[in-house]
Amino acid sequence: MSAPAPQTTTTTTTTTSSVPKGKTEIKILMLHGYTQSGPLFSSKTKALAKLLAKTLSPAPFHLHPTLVFPTAPHRLRPSDIPGYVPGGDGAEDGEEDEEEEESDSWAWFRKDEATGAYRGFEAGMESIAAAVRLAGGVDGVCGFSQGGAAAALVASALEHPPRTPPAGGPSPSSAGDDKADWSWVSSLREANSNRPLRFCVVYSGFYAPLDALRWLYEPRIATPTLQFVGSLDTVVEESRSQGLVDRCVDPQVVVHPGGHYVPVAKDWVMVLAGWLRQRYENTGAASKESL
């Protein structure tokens, strides 16, 4: 089955509210997982968003979080989704084709199981750059599962001093001789006004083991990183999550007693909130504008 064509527009949901007087807005790019969408990820993290706002607002931080939820550009067919069961034997071909087109599931890229290539990777990263541009830049990134893998790559690409993509190297989206198109890197940097991210938060994320992406992991990612791992996660193997941990400088790793999801219970959100407050307590919120 050929990969579905990427969408040509970027859809973004934002937790919009006016910034209260005396507060400093902190914009967080929220990257959903494989088969999800921006609106769905927003819905699943509503409790997290509310508690973050409540926790980051008081003195001495005076922060007002704005969460930006883009939807990935690659629409998935139901048959692309793990656990898919085709319609009954009595279904007409036309009915199955219609069902295939009705999925509201999206991906930043699609892994080719035969070759390991990340089909549509460049388009996925370009759509992230477009979301950052639409938001007027972001201060940090948070991603779940495939979005967690992408979040780490975004943080790496925005670091200072800038990393240099390999000239003439292979494309992450092709197992053949196609050359990589790294234009998304300059698009992303321009979209964020060449500012590095202040933090990167990863839930059930993983390392992308492609030679074409090695330059984004070597040297290790220096952006402050908080990584949540579910002890009962059966979707992302522990070795894959550990692979990302090993490629970050001094990451904070939190293991929760659950599976493949973002824990939004108060105890776990407070871990995130406390870690974010640490990112600002030494320099103060005002200094973030100079990054």
Buried (B, 14 or more C-beta within 10 A) or exposed (E): EEBBEBBEEBBBBBBEEEEEEEBBBBBBBBBBBBBBBBBBBBEBBEEBBEBBBEBBBEEEBBBBBBBBBBBBBBBBBBEBEEEEEEEEEEEEEEEBEEBBEEBEBBBBBBBBEEEEBBBBBBBBBBBBBBBBBBBEBBBBBBBBBBBBBBBBBBBBBBBEEEBEBEEEBBBBBBBEEEEBBBEBBBBBBEBBEEBBBBBBBBBBBBBBEBEBBEBBBEEEBBBBBBBBBBEEBEBBEBEBBBBBBEBBEEBBBBEBEBBBBBBBEEEBBEBBBEBBBEBBEEEEBEEBEEE
